[in-house]
Amino acid sequence: MEAFREQRYEDAERYIDLAIKGYEKRKLTDSVVMAYLQKSDVLWATEGSDAALKIARRGIEISNSLPEKNLSRVGILSKAGQILVNISRF
């Protein structure tokens, strides 16, 4: 996420997409969900809340196969909640 911290958003999104493909290939569902969480952050910064929420919802769909208290599942739900709260404030 160094690219994200340095505001190189296009690079960050590209790296995340590569990570998602690799994690899906290896069936690492919790890692896929965390990558979607990170991608929603990138999209929130670059394209706004609608795009970020769309990606977060995709991560939530994938996370439904994980245990209820799995860190990735909790994280993606939290991110979606942050985006929704932000939308409702403004």
HTML snippet that shows the backbone in 3Dmol.js (N, CA, C, O; Angstrom):
<script src="https://3Dmol.org/build/3Dmol-min.js"></script>
<div id="view" style="width:600px;height:400px;position:relative"></div>
<script>
const pdb = `
ATOM      1  N   MET A   1       0.812  -1.187   0.000  1.00  0.00           N
ATOM      2  CA  MET A   1       0.000   0.000   0.000  1.00  0.00           C
ATOM      3  C   MET A   1       0.861   1.259   0.000  1.00  0.00           C
ATOM      4  O   MET A   1       0.362   2.362   0.222  1.00  0.00           O
ATOM      5  N   GLU A   2       2.139   1.086  -0.247  1.00  0.00           N
ATOM      6  CA  GLU A   2       3.032   2.234  -0.340  1.00  0.00           C
ATOM      7  C   GLU A   2       2.575   3.186  -1.444  1.00  0.00           C
ATOM      8  O   GLU A   2       2.624   4.404  -1.275  1.00  0.00           O
ATOM      9  N   ALA A   3       2.133   2.635  -2.568  1.00  0.00           N
ATOM     10  CA  ALA A   3       1.665   3.476  -3.674  1.00  0.00           C
ATOM     11  C   ALA A   3       0.473   4.321  -3.234  1.00  0.00           C
ATOM     12  O   ALA A   3       0.374   5.489  -3.607  1.00  0.00           O
ATOM     13  N   PHE A   4      -0.424   3.747  -2.450  1.00  0.00           N
ATOM     14  CA  PHE A   4      -1.583   4.489  -1.955  1.00  0.00           C
ATOM     15  C   PHE A   4      -1.138   5.617  -1.033  1.00  0.00           C
ATOM     16  O   PHE A   4      -1.600   6.750  -1.170  1.00  0.00           O
ATOM     17  N   ARG A   5      -0.243   5.313  -0.092  1.00  0.00           N
ATOM     18  CA  ARG A   5       0.250   6.338   0.842  1.00  0.00           C
ATOM     19  C   ARG A   5       0.940   7.478   0.113  1.00  0.00           C
ATOM     20  O   ARG A   5       0.889   8.629   0.547  1.00  0.00           O
ATOM     21  N   GLU A   6       1.583   7.148  -0.993  1.00  0.00           N
ATOM     22  CA  GLU A   6       2.276   8.166  -1.783  1.00  0.00           C
ATOM     23  C   GLU A   6       1.354   8.807  -2.816  1.00  0.00           C
ATOM     24  O   GLU A   6       1.809   9.579  -3.661  1.00  0.00           O
ATOM     25  N   GLN A   7       0.082   8.497  -2.753  1.00  0.00           N
ATOM     26  CA  GLN A   7      -0.963   9.032  -3.629  1.00  0.00           C
ATOM     27  C   GLN A   7      -0.720   8.693  -5.103  1.00  0.00           C
ATOM     28  O   GLN A   7      -1.068   9.466  -5.995  1.00  0.00           O
ATOM     29  N   ARG A   8      -0.126   7.541  -5.337  1.00  0.00           N
ATOM     30  CA  ARG A   8       0.023   7.014  -6.696  1.00  0.00           C
ATOM     31  C   ARG A   8      -1.132   6.028  -6.890  1.00  0.00           C
ATOM     32  O   ARG A   8      -0.935   4.812  -6.904  1.00  0.00           O
ATOM     33  N   TYR A   9      -2.326   6.574  -7.037  1.00  0.00           N
ATOM     34  CA  TYR A   9      -3.549   5.785  -7.000  1.00  0.00           C
ATOM     35  C   TYR A   9      -3.673   4.803  -8.159  1.00  0.00           C
ATOM     36  O   TYR A   9      -4.166   3.691  -7.977  1.00  0.00           O
ATOM     37  N   GLU A  10      -3.233   5.201  -9.343  1.00  0.00           N
ATOM     38  CA  GLU A  10      -3.310   4.278 -10.478  1.00  0.00           C
ATOM     39  C   GLU A  10      -2.427   3.057 -10.240  1.00  0.00           C
ATOM     40  O   GLU A  10      -2.833   1.928 -10.515  1.00  0.00           O
ATOM     41  N   ASP A  11      -1.230   3.286  -9.731  1.00  0.00           N
ATOM     42  CA  ASP A  11      -0.336   2.173  -9.411  1.00  0.00           C
ATOM     43  C   ASP A  11      -0.947   1.300  -8.326  1.00  0.00           C
ATOM     44  O   ASP A  11      -0.923   0.072  -8.419  1.00  0.00           O
ATOM     45  N   ALA A  12      -1.491   1.934  -7.305  1.00  0.00           N
ATOM     46  CA  ALA A  12      -2.091   1.181  -6.194  1.00  0.00           C
ATOM     47  C   ALA A  12      -3.220   0.297  -6.696  1.00  0.00           C
ATOM     48  O   ALA A  12      -3.310  -0.873  -6.324  1.00  0.00           O
ATOM     49  N   GLU A  13      -4.086   0.854  -7.543  1.00  0.00           N
ATOM     50  CA  GLU A  13      -5.201   0.059  -8.057  1.00  0.00           C
ATOM     51  C   GLU A  13      -4.703  -1.108  -8.909  1.00  0.00           C
ATOM     52  O   GLU A  13      -5.255  -2.207  -8.847  1.00  0.00           O
ATOM     53  N   ARG A  14      -3.677  -0.870  -9.693  1.00  0.00           N
ATOM     54  CA  ARG A  14      -3.109  -1.938 -10.525  1.00  0.00           C
ATOM     55  C   ARG A  14      -2.531  -3.062  -9.659  1.00  0.00           C
ATOM     56  O   ARG A  14      -2.756  -4.240  -9.936  1.00  0.00           O
ATOM     57  N   TYR A  15      -1.794  -2.698  -8.623  1.00  0.00           N
ATOM     58  CA  TYR A  15      -1.221  -3.701  -7.716  1.00  0.00           C
ATOM     59  C   TYR A  15      -2.318  -4.491  -6.998  1.00  0.00           C
ATOM     60  O   TYR A  15      -2.213  -5.706  -6.824  1.00  0.00           O
ATOM     61  N   ILE A  16      -3.360  -3.785  -6.590  1.00  0.00           N
ATOM     62  CA  ILE A  16      -4.469  -4.458  -5.899  1.00  0.00           C
ATOM     63  C   ILE A  16      -5.152  -5.441  -6.840  1.00  0.00           C
ATOM     64  O   ILE A  16      -5.461  -6.565  -6.445  1.00  0.00           O
ATOM     65  N   ASP A  17      -5.389  -5.028  -8.081  1.00  0.00           N
ATOM     66  CA  ASP A  17      -6.033  -5.928  -9.045  1.00  0.00           C
ATOM     67  C   ASP A  17      -5.185  -7.179  -9.288  1.00  0.00           C
ATOM     68  O   ASP A  17      -5.721  -8.281  -9.407  1.00  0.00           O
ATOM     69  N   LEU A  18      -3.870  -7.009  -9.361  1.00  0.00           N
ATOM     70  CA  LEU A  18      -2.985  -8.171  -9.509  1.00  0.00           C
ATOM     71  C   LEU A  18      -3.061  -9.071  -8.278  1.00  0.00           C
ATOM     72  O   LEU A  18      -3.074 -10.296  -8.395  1.00  0.00           O
ATOM     73  N   ALA A  19      -3.111  -8.459  -7.108  1.00  0.00           N
ATOM     74  CA  ALA A  19      -3.214  -9.236  -5.868  1.00  0.00           C
ATOM     75  C   ALA A  19      -4.517 -10.023  -5.835  1.00  0.00           C
ATOM     76  O   ALA A  19      -4.532 -11.196  -5.461  1.00  0.00           O
ATOM     77  N   ILE A  20      -5.611  -9.375  -6.228  1.00  0.00           N
ATOM     78  CA  ILE A  20      -6.914 -10.053  -6.232  1.00  0.00           C
ATOM     79  C   ILE A  20      -6.856 -11.290  -7.127  1.00  0.00           C
ATOM     80  O   ILE A  20      -7.302 -12.368  -6.732  1.00  0.00           O
ATOM     81  N   LYS A  21      -6.314 -11.135  -8.315  1.00  0.00           N
ATOM     82  CA  LYS A  21      -6.213 -12.278  -9.237  1.00  0.00           C
ATOM     83  C   LYS A  21      -5.388 -13.410  -8.628  1.00  0.00           C
ATOM     84  O   LYS A  21      -5.764 -14.579  -8.716  1.00  0.00           O
ATOM     85  N   GLY A  22      -4.269 -13.054  -8.015  1.00  0.00           N
ATOM     86  CA  GLY A  22      -3.422 -14.074  -7.392  1.00  0.00           C
ATOM     87  C   GLY A  22      -4.113 -14.765  -6.228  1.00  0.00           C
ATOM     88  O   GLY A  22      -4.040 -15.986  -6.088  1.00  0.00           O
ATOM     89  N   TYR A  23      -4.775 -13.987  -5.404  1.00  0.00           N
ATOM     90  CA  TYR A  23      -5.471 -14.562  -4.249  1.00  0.00           C
ATOM     91  C   TYR A  23      -6.637 -15.445  -4.693  1.00  0.00           C
ATOM     92  O   TYR A  23      -6.874 -16.505  -4.113  1.00  0.00           O
ATOM     93  N   GLU A  24      -7.361 -15.004  -5.722  1.00  0.00           N
ATOM     94  CA  GLU A  24      -8.472 -15.821  -6.218  1.00  0.00           C
ATOM     95  C   GLU A  24      -7.947 -17.145  -6.780  1.00  0.00           C
ATOM     96  O   GLU A  24      -8.543 -18.200  -6.566  1.00  0.00           O
ATOM     97  N   LYS A  25      -6.846 -17.077  -7.489  1.00  0.00           N
ATOM     98  CA  LYS A  25      -6.258 -18.287  -8.064  1.00  0.00           C
ATOM     99  C   LYS A  25      -5.879 -19.286  -6.971  1.00  0.00           C
ATOM    100  O   LYS A  25      -6.044 -20.495  -7.139  1.00  0.00           O
ATOM    101  N   ARG A  26      -5.369 -18.768  -5.849  1.00  0.00           N
ATOM    102  CA  ARG A  26      -4.959 -19.630  -4.742  1.00  0.00           C
ATOM    103  C   ARG A  26      -6.072 -19.868  -3.725  1.00  0.00           C
ATOM    104  O   ARG A  26      -5.864 -20.517  -2.700  1.00  0.00           O
ATOM    105  N   LYS A  27      -7.266 -19.330  -4.026  1.00  0.00           N
ATOM    106  CA  LYS A  27      -8.452 -19.515  -3.167  1.00  0.00           C
ATOM    107  C   LYS A  27      -8.223 -18.987  -1.743  1.00  0.00           C
ATOM    108  O   LYS A  27      -8.602 -19.629  -0.763  1.00  0.00           O
ATOM    109  N   LEU A  28      -7.606 -17.821  -1.648  1.00  0.00           N
ATOM    110  CA  LEU A  28      -7.360 -17.162  -0.362  1.00  0.00           C
ATOM    111  C   LEU A  28      -8.440 -16.094  -0.147  1.00  0.00           C
ATOM    112  O   LEU A  28      -8.202 -14.900  -0.326  1.00  0.00           O
ATOM    113  N   THR A  29      -9.623 -16.556   0.238  1.00  0.00           N
ATOM    114  CA  THR A  29     -10.785 -15.692   0.308  1.00  0.00           C
ATOM    115  C   THR A  29     -10.585 -14.501   1.234  1.00  0.00           C
ATOM    116  O   THR A  29     -10.965 -13.384   0.885  1.00  0.00           O
ATOM    117  N   ASP A  30     -10.001 -14.715   2.399  1.00  0.00           N
ATOM    118  CA  ASP A  30      -9.820 -13.590   3.319  1.00  0.00           C
ATOM    119  C   ASP A  30      -8.886 -12.534   2.730  1.00  0.00           C
ATOM    120  O   ASP A  30      -9.082 -11.341   2.963  1.00  0.00           O
ATOM    121  N   SER A  31      -7.884 -12.952   1.979  1.00  0.00           N
ATOM    122  CA  SER A  31      -6.979 -12.001   1.331  1.00  0.00           C
ATOM    123  C   SER A  31      -7.669 -11.261   0.188  1.00  0.00           C
ATOM    124  O   SER A  31      -7.421 -10.075  -0.029  1.00  0.00           O
ATOM    125  N   VAL A  32      -8.529 -11.959  -0.536  1.00  0.00           N
ATOM    126  CA  VAL A  32      -9.310 -11.307  -1.595  1.00  0.00           C
ATOM    127  C   VAL A  32     -10.169 -10.197  -0.993  1.00  0.00           C
ATOM    128  O   VAL A  32     -10.227  -9.087  -1.523  1.00  0.00           O
ATOM    129  N   VAL A  33     -10.827 -10.504   0.109  1.00  0.00           N
ATOM    130  CA  VAL A  33     -11.692  -9.522   0.765  1.00  0.00           C
ATOM    131  C   VAL A  33     -10.880  -8.319   1.240  1.00  0.00           C
ATOM    132  O   VAL A  33     -11.317  -7.180   1.076  1.00  0.00           O
ATOM    133  N   MET A  34      -9.716  -8.553   1.822  1.00  0.00           N
ATOM    134  CA  MET A  34      -8.872  -7.443   2.272  1.00  0.00           C
ATOM    135  C   MET A  34      -8.408  -6.596   1.089  1.00  0.00           C
ATOM    136  O   MET A  34      -8.294  -5.376   1.207  1.00  0.00           O
ATOM    137  N   ALA A  35      -8.144  -7.227  -0.034  1.00  0.00           N
ATOM    138  CA  ALA A  35      -7.754  -6.474  -1.222  1.00  0.00           C
ATOM    139  C   ALA A  35      -8.909  -5.602  -1.708  1.00  0.00           C
ATOM    140  O   ALA A  35      -8.695  -4.468  -2.136  1.00  0.00           O
ATOM    141  N   TYR A  36     -10.128  -6.128  -1.644  1.00  0.00           N
ATOM    142  CA  TYR A  36     -11.294  -5.319  -2.001  1.00  0.00           C
ATOM    143  C   TYR A  36     -11.463  -4.147  -1.033  1.00  0.00           C
ATOM    144  O   TYR A  36     -11.868  -3.061  -1.447  1.00  0.00           O
ATOM    145  N   LEU A  37     -11.161  -4.351   0.233  1.00  0.00           N
ATOM    146  CA  LEU A  37     -11.205  -3.271   1.207  1.00  0.00           C
ATOM    147  C   LEU A  37     -10.227  -2.168   0.802  1.00  0.00           C
ATOM    148  O   LEU A  37     -10.575  -0.988   0.805  1.00  0.00           O
ATOM    149  N   GLN A  38      -9.011  -2.561   0.458  1.00  0.00           N
ATOM    150  CA  GLN A  38      -8.003  -1.584   0.050  1.00  0.00           C
ATOM    151  C   GLN A  38      -8.396  -0.895  -1.253  1.00  0.00           C
ATOM    152  O   GLN A  38      -8.170   0.303  -1.420  1.00  0.00           O
ATOM    153  N   LYS A  39      -8.978  -1.649  -2.164  1.00  0.00           N
ATOM    154  CA  LYS A  39      -9.409  -1.053  -3.432  1.00  0.00           C
ATOM    155  C   LYS A  39     -10.524  -0.043  -3.194  1.00  0.00           C
ATOM    156  O   LYS A  39     -10.582   0.989  -3.863  1.00  0.00           O
ATOM    157  N   SER A  40     -11.405  -0.331  -2.249  1.00  0.00           N
ATOM    158  CA  SER A  40     -12.474   0.634  -1.963  1.00  0.00           C
ATOM    159  C   SER A  40     -11.887   1.936  -1.419  1.00  0.00           C
ATOM    160  O   SER A  40     -12.418   3.011  -1.700  1.00  0.00           O
ATOM    161  N   ASP A  41     -10.806   1.860  -0.650  1.00  0.00           N
ATOM    162  CA  ASP A  41     -10.124   3.073  -0.183  1.00  0.00           C
ATOM    163  C   ASP A  41      -9.575   3.880  -1.360  1.00  0.00           C
ATOM    164  O   ASP A  41      -9.729   5.100  -1.412  1.00  0.00           O
ATOM    165  N   VAL A  42      -8.937   3.191  -2.298  1.00  0.00           N
ATOM    166  CA  VAL A  42      -8.377   3.870  -3.467  1.00  0.00           C
ATOM    167  C   VAL A  42      -9.490   4.541  -4.265  1.00  0.00           C
ATOM    168  O   VAL A  42      -9.369   5.704  -4.649  1.00  0.00           O
ATOM    169  N   LEU A  43     -10.563   3.813  -4.509  1.00  0.00           N
ATOM    170  CA  LEU A  43     -11.662   4.366  -5.298  1.00  0.00           C
ATOM    171  C   LEU A  43     -12.366   5.509  -4.569  1.00  0.00           C
ATOM    172  O   LEU A  43     -12.823   6.463  -5.199  1.00  0.00           O
ATOM    173  N   TRP A  44     -12.451   5.415  -3.267  1.00  0.00           N
ATOM    174  CA  TRP A  44     -13.051   6.489  -2.487  1.00  0.00           C
ATOM    175  C   TRP A  44     -12.246   7.774  -2.672  1.00  0.00           C
ATOM    176  O   TRP A  44     -12.815   8.860  -2.790  1.00  0.00           O
ATOM    177  N   ALA A  45     -10.945   7.645  -2.695  1.00  0.00           N
ATOM    178  CA  ALA A  45     -10.067   8.809  -2.854  1.00  0.00           C
ATOM    179  C   ALA A  45     -10.089   9.362  -4.279  1.00  0.00           C
ATOM    180  O   ALA A  45      -9.913  10.564  -4.477  1.00  0.00           O
ATOM    181  N   THR A  46     -10.302   8.502  -5.268  1.00  0.00           N
ATOM    182  CA  THR A  46     -10.174   8.939  -6.655  1.00  0.00           C
ATOM    183  C   THR A  46     -11.500   9.134  -7.383  1.00  0.00           C
ATOM    184  O   THR A  46     -11.624  10.033  -8.215  1.00  0.00           O
ATOM    185  N   GLU A  47     -12.486   8.303  -7.078  1.00  0.00           N
ATOM    186  CA  GLU A  47     -13.745   8.343  -7.831  1.00  0.00           C
ATOM    187  C   GLU A  47     -14.957   8.679  -6.979  1.00  0.00           C
ATOM    188  O   GLU A  47     -16.030   8.957  -7.516  1.00  0.00           O
ATOM    189  N   GLY A  48     -14.808   8.660  -5.682  1.00  0.00           N
ATOM    190  CA  GLY A  48     -15.915   9.023  -4.812  1.00  0.00           C
ATOM    191  C   GLY A  48     -16.592   7.829  -4.163  1.00  0.00           C
ATOM    192  O   GLY A  48     -16.217   6.674  -4.365  1.00  0.00           O
ATOM    193  N   SER A  49     -17.597   8.158  -3.380  1.00  0.00           N
ATOM    194  CA  SER A  49     -18.231   7.159  -2.523  1.00  0.00           C
ATOM    195  C   SER A  49     -19.028   6.101  -3.276  1.00  0.00           C
ATOM    196  O   SER A  49     -19.079   4.951  -2.839  1.00  0.00           O
ATOM    197  N   ASP A  50     -19.652   6.463  -4.398  1.00  0.00           N
ATOM    198  CA  ASP A  50     -20.439   5.464  -5.130  1.00  0.00           C
ATOM    199  C   ASP A  50     -19.571   4.317  -5.640  1.00  0.00           C
ATOM    200  O   ASP A  50     -19.923   3.148  -5.483  1.00  0.00           O
ATOM    201  N   ALA A  51     -18.446   4.653  -6.246  1.00  0.00           N
ATOM    202  CA  ALA A  51     -17.537   3.623  -6.755  1.00  0.00           C
ATOM    203  C   ALA A  51     -16.952   2.803  -5.613  1.00  0.00           C
ATOM    204  O   ALA A  51     -16.820   1.584  -5.715  1.00  0.00           O
ATOM    205  N   ALA A  52     -16.602   3.488  -4.521  1.00  0.00           N
ATOM    206  CA  ALA A  52     -16.033   2.787  -3.367  1.00  0.00           C
ATOM    207  C   ALA A  52     -17.043   1.829  -2.749  1.00  0.00           C
ATOM    208  O   ALA A  52     -16.698   0.708  -2.372  1.00  0.00           O
ATOM    209  N   LEU A  53     -18.279   2.270  -2.647  1.00  0.00           N
ATOM    210  CA  LEU A  53     -19.319   1.429  -2.053  1.00  0.00           C
ATOM    211  C   LEU A  53     -19.624   0.222  -2.941  1.00  0.00           C
ATOM    212  O   LEU A  53     -19.899  -0.866  -2.434  1.00  0.00           O
ATOM    213  N   LYS A  54     -19.579   0.402  -4.237  1.00  0.00           N
ATOM    214  CA  LYS A  54     -19.804  -0.713  -5.167  1.00  0.00           C
ATOM    215  C   LYS A  54     -18.753  -1.811  -4.949  1.00  0.00           C
ATOM    216  O   LYS A  54     -19.086  -2.995  -4.892  1.00  0.00           O
ATOM    217  N   ILE A  55     -17.492  -1.408  -4.828  1.00  0.00           N
ATOM    218  CA  ILE A  55     -16.414  -2.381  -4.599  1.00  0.00           C
ATOM    219  C   ILE A  55     -16.533  -2.999  -3.209  1.00  0.00           C
ATOM    220  O   ILE A  55     -16.307  -4.198  -3.044  1.00  0.00           O
ATOM    221  N   ALA A  56     -16.883  -2.199  -2.216  1.00  0.00           N
ATOM    222  CA  ALA A  56     -17.054  -2.731  -0.859  1.00  0.00           C
ATOM    223  C   ALA A  56     -18.162  -3.776  -0.835  1.00  0.00           C
ATOM    224  O   ALA A  56     -18.041  -4.807  -0.173  1.00  0.00           O
ATOM    225  N   ARG A  57     -19.233  -3.504  -1.557  1.00  0.00           N
ATOM    226  CA  ARG A  57     -20.341  -4.487  -1.604  1.00  0.00           C
ATOM    227  C   ARG A  57     -19.889  -5.798  -2.252  1.00  0.00           C
ATOM    228  O   ARG A  57     -20.313  -6.878  -1.841  1.00  0.00           O
ATOM    229  N   ARG A  58     -19.043  -5.697  -3.249  1.00  0.00           N
ATOM    230  CA  ARG A  58     -18.499  -6.918  -3.864  1.00  0.00           C
ATOM    231  C   ARG A  58     -17.669  -7.689  -2.844  1.00  0.00           C
ATOM    232  O   ARG A  58     -17.763  -8.914  -2.757  1.00  0.00           O
ATOM    233  N   GLY A  59     -16.864  -6.977  -2.080  1.00  0.00           N
ATOM    234  CA  GLY A  59     -16.091  -7.613  -1.019  1.00  0.00           C
ATOM    235  C   GLY A  59     -16.974  -8.259   0.029  1.00  0.00           C
ATOM    236  O   GLY A  59     -16.652  -9.332   0.541  1.00  0.00           O
ATOM    237  N   ILE A  60     -18.090  -7.612   0.353  1.00  0.00           N
ATOM    238  CA  ILE A  60     -19.035  -8.170   1.328  1.00  0.00           C
ATOM    239  C   ILE A  60     -19.627  -9.470   0.797  1.00  0.00           C
ATOM    240  O   ILE A  60     -19.744 -10.448   1.534  1.00  0.00           O
ATOM    241  N   GLU A  61     -19.999  -9.481  -0.480  1.00  0.00           N
ATOM    242  CA  GLU A  61     -20.553 -10.704  -1.079  1.00  0.00           C
ATOM    243  C   GLU A  61     -19.558 -11.860  -0.943  1.00  0.00           C
ATOM    244  O   GLU A  61     -19.929 -12.973  -0.570  1.00  0.00           O
ATOM    245  N   ILE A  62     -18.309 -11.582  -1.247  1.00  0.00           N
ATOM    246  CA  ILE A  62     -17.279 -12.621  -1.167  1.00  0.00           C
ATOM    247  C   ILE A  62     -17.075 -13.045   0.283  1.00  0.00           C
ATOM    248  O   ILE A  62     -16.861 -14.224   0.564  1.00  0.00           O
ATOM    249  N   SER A  63     -17.139 -12.092   1.196  1.00  0.00           N
ATOM    250  CA  SER A  63     -16.874 -12.383   2.610  1.00  0.00           C
ATOM    251  C   SER A  63     -17.948 -13.230   3.265  1.00  0.00           C
ATOM    252  O   SER A  63     -17.723 -13.780   4.344  1.00  0.00           O
ATOM    253  N   ASN A  64     -19.106 -13.348   2.642  1.00  0.00           N
ATOM    254  CA  ASN A  64     -20.196 -14.131   3.240  1.00  0.00           C
ATOM    255  C   ASN A  64     -19.830 -15.591   3.454  1.00  0.00           C
ATOM    256  O   ASN A  64     -20.465 -16.281   4.252  1.00  0.00           O
ATOM    257  N   SER A  65     -18.803 -16.067   2.743  1.00  0.00           N
ATOM    258  CA  SER A  65     -18.380 -17.458   2.922  1.00  0.00           C
ATOM    259  C   SER A  65     -17.400 -17.615   4.095  1.00  0.00           C
ATOM    260  O   SER A  65     -17.044 -18.735   4.462  1.00  0.00           O
ATOM    261  N   LEU A  66     -16.976 -16.509   4.671  1.00  0.00           N
ATOM    262  CA  LEU A  66     -16.031 -16.536   5.792  1.00  0.00           C
ATOM    263  C   LEU A  66     -16.777 -16.609   7.121  1.00  0.00           C
ATOM    264  O   LEU A  66     -17.957 -16.266   7.190  1.00  0.00           O
ATOM    265  N   PRO A  67     -16.099 -17.049   8.168  1.00  0.00           N
ATOM    266  CA  PRO A  67     -16.733 -17.053   9.495  1.00  0.00           C
ATOM    267  C   PRO A  67     -17.147 -15.633   9.902  1.00  0.00           C
ATOM    268  O   PRO A  67     -16.548 -14.648   9.471  1.00  0.00           O
ATOM    269  N   GLU A  68     -18.169 -15.555  10.726  1.00  0.00           N
ATOM    270  CA  GLU A  68     -18.760 -14.273  11.106  1.00  0.00           C
ATOM    271  C   GLU A  68     -17.754 -13.285  11.696  1.00  0.00           C
ATOM    272  O   GLU A  68     -17.826 -12.092  11.400  1.00  0.00           O
ATOM    273  N   LYS A  69     -16.835 -13.747  12.511  1.00  0.00           N
ATOM    274  CA  LYS A  69     -15.892 -12.855  13.187  1.00  0.00           C
ATOM    275  C   LYS A  69     -14.532 -12.770  12.496  1.00  0.00           C
ATOM    276  O   LYS A  69     -13.569 -12.276  13.081  1.00  0.00           O
ATOM    277  N   ASN A  70     -14.452 -13.248  11.259  1.00  0.00           N
ATOM    278  CA  ASN A  70     -13.207 -13.178  10.502  1.00  0.00           C
ATOM    279  C   ASN A  70     -12.807 -11.714  10.311  1.00  0.00           C
ATOM    280  O   ASN A  70     -13.647 -10.875   9.984  1.00  0.00           O
ATOM    281  N   LEU A  71     -11.536 -11.413  10.514  1.00  0.00           N
ATOM    282  CA  LEU A  71     -11.041 -10.040  10.448  1.00  0.00           C
ATOM    283  C   LEU A  71     -11.325  -9.387   9.094  1.00  0.00           C
ATOM    284  O   LEU A  71     -11.675  -8.208   9.040  1.00  0.00           O
ATOM    285  N   SER A  72     -11.180 -10.125   8.021  1.00  0.00           N
ATOM    286  CA  SER A  72     -11.446  -9.575   6.688  1.00  0.00           C
ATOM    287  C   SER A  72     -12.920  -9.213   6.530  1.00  0.00           C
ATOM    288  O   SER A  72     -13.264  -8.166   5.983  1.00  0.00           O
ATOM    289  N   ARG A  73     -13.769 -10.090   7.014  1.00  0.00           N
ATOM    290  CA  ARG A  73     -15.213  -9.839   6.915  1.00  0.00           C
ATOM    291  C   ARG A  73     -15.606  -8.614   7.744  1.00  0.00           C
ATOM    292  O   ARG A  73     -16.363  -7.760   7.283  1.00  0.00           O
ATOM    293  N   VAL A  74     -15.098  -8.539   8.940  1.00  0.00           N
ATOM    294  CA  VAL A  74     -15.387  -7.389   9.801  1.00  0.00           C
ATOM    295  C   VAL A  74     -14.837  -6.113   9.157  1.00  0.00           C
ATOM    296  O   VAL A  74     -15.494  -5.072   9.184  1.00  0.00           O
ATOM    297  N   GLY A  75     -13.655  -6.191   8.588  1.00  0.00           N
ATOM    298  CA  GLY A  75     -13.028  -5.027   7.970  1.00  0.00           C
ATOM    299  C   GLY A  75     -13.822  -4.477   6.798  1.00  0.00           C
ATOM    300  O   GLY A  75     -14.014  -3.266   6.690  1.00  0.00           O
ATOM    301  N   ILE A  76     -14.288  -5.359   5.915  1.00  0.00           N
ATOM    302  CA  ILE A  76     -15.024  -4.882   4.739  1.00  0.00           C
ATOM    303  C   ILE A  76     -16.387  -4.330   5.147  1.00  0.00           C
ATOM    304  O   ILE A  76     -16.872  -3.369   4.548  1.00  0.00           O
ATOM    305  N   LEU A  77     -17.007  -4.931   6.161  1.00  0.00           N
ATOM    306  CA  LEU A  77     -18.272  -4.385   6.661  1.00  0.00           C
ATOM    307  C   LEU A  77     -18.054  -3.012   7.291  1.00  0.00           C
ATOM    308  O   LEU A  77     -18.871  -2.106   7.121  1.00  0.00           O
ATOM    309  N   SER A  78     -16.964  -2.866   8.010  1.00  0.00           N
ATOM    310  CA  SER A  78     -16.630  -1.584   8.619  1.00  0.00           C
ATOM    311  C   SER A  78     -16.382  -0.519   7.549  1.00  0.00           C
ATOM    312  O   SER A  78     -16.849   0.612   7.676  1.00  0.00           O
ATOM    313  N   LYS A  79     -15.653  -0.880   6.507  1.00  0.00           N
ATOM    314  CA  LYS A  79     -15.378   0.078   5.429  1.00  0.00           C
ATOM    315  C   LYS A  79     -16.666   0.522   4.752  1.00  0.00           C
ATOM    316  O   LYS A  79     -16.847   1.710   4.482  1.00  0.00           O
ATOM    317  N   ALA A  80     -17.559  -0.417   4.475  1.00  0.00           N
ATOM    318  CA  ALA A  80     -18.842  -0.055   3.873  1.00  0.00           C
ATOM    319  C   ALA A  80     -19.614   0.875   4.809  1.00  0.00           C
ATOM    320  O   ALA A  80     -20.240   1.835   4.359  1.00  0.00           O
ATOM    321  N   GLY A  81     -19.568   0.591   6.094  1.00  0.00           N
ATOM    322  CA  GLY A  81     -20.235   1.451   7.069  1.00  0.00           C
ATOM    323  C   GLY A  81     -19.652   2.866   7.066  1.00  0.00           C
ATOM    324  O   GLY A  81     -20.400   3.842   7.129  1.00  0.00           O
ATOM    325  N   GLN A  82     -18.332   2.983   6.995  1.00  0.00           N
ATOM    326  CA  GLN A  82     -17.694   4.295   6.933  1.00  0.00           C
ATOM    327  C   GLN A  82     -18.161   5.085   5.721  1.00  0.00           C
ATOM    328  O   GLN A  82     -18.452   6.277   5.813  1.00  0.00           O
ATOM    329  N   ILE A  83     -18.228   4.407   4.592  1.00  0.00           N
ATOM    330  CA  ILE A  83     -18.651   5.075   3.364  1.00  0.00           C
ATOM    331  C   ILE A  83     -20.109   5.516   3.482  1.00  0.00           C
ATOM    332  O   ILE A  83     -20.450   6.637   3.103  1.00  0.00           O
ATOM    333  N   LEU A  84     -20.960   4.652   4.001  1.00  0.00           N
ATOM    334  CA  LEU A  84     -22.379   4.990   4.145  1.00  0.00           C
ATOM    335  C   LEU A  84     -22.591   6.155   5.111  1.00  0.00           C
ATOM    336  O   LEU A  84     -23.419   7.030   4.861  1.00  0.00           O
ATOM    337  N   VAL A  85     -21.846   6.164   6.207  1.00  0.00           N
ATOM    338  CA  VAL A  85     -21.943   7.282   7.154  1.00  0.00           C
ATOM    339  C   VAL A  85     -21.504   8.571   6.478  1.00  0.00           C
ATOM    340  O   VAL A  85     -22.133   9.615   6.654  1.00  0.00           O
ATOM    341  N   ASN A  86     -20.432   8.502   5.710  1.00  0.00           N
ATOM    342  CA  ASN A  86     -19.960   9.680   5.006  1.00  0.00           C
ATOM    343  C   ASN A  86     -20.989  10.202   4.016  1.00  0.00           C
ATOM    344  O   ASN A  86     -21.194  11.411   3.909  1.00  0.00           O
ATOM    345  N   ILE A  87     -21.630   9.304   3.300  1.00  0.00           N
ATOM    346  CA  ILE A  87     -22.663   9.698   2.325  1.00  0.00           C
ATOM    347  C   ILE A  87     -23.821  10.383   3.042  1.00  0.00           C
ATOM    348  O   ILE A  87     -24.343  11.390   2.564  1.00  0.00           O
ATOM    349  N   SER A  88     -24.217   9.845   4.177  1.00  0.00           N
ATOM    350  CA  SER A  88     -25.392  10.366   4.871  1.00  0.00           C
ATOM    351  C   SER A  88     -25.128  11.708   5.533  1.00  0.00           C
ATOM    352  O   SER A  88     -26.071  12.442   5.826  1.00  0.00           O
ATOM    353  N   ARG A  89     -23.872  12.044   5.775  1.00  0.00           N
ATOM    354  CA  ARG A  89     -23.537  13.318   6.426  1.00  0.00           C
ATOM    355  C   ARG A  89     -23.600  14.494   5.464  1.00  0.00           C
ATOM    356  O   ARG A  89     -23.845  15.623   5.890  1.00  0.00           O
ATOM    357  N   PHE A  90     -23.387  14.257   4.197  1.00  0.00           N
ATOM    358  CA  PHE A  90     -23.234  15.382   3.273  1.00  0.00           C
ATOM    359  C   PHE A  90     -24.294  15.405   2.210  1.00  0.00           C
ATOM    360  O   PHE A  90     -24.296  16.294   1.359  1.00  0.00           O
TER     361      PHE A  90
END
`;
const viewer = $3Dmol.createViewer("view");
viewer.addModel(pdb, "pdb");
viewer.setStyle({}, {cartoon: {color: "spectrum"}});
viewer.zoomTo();
viewer.render();
</script>
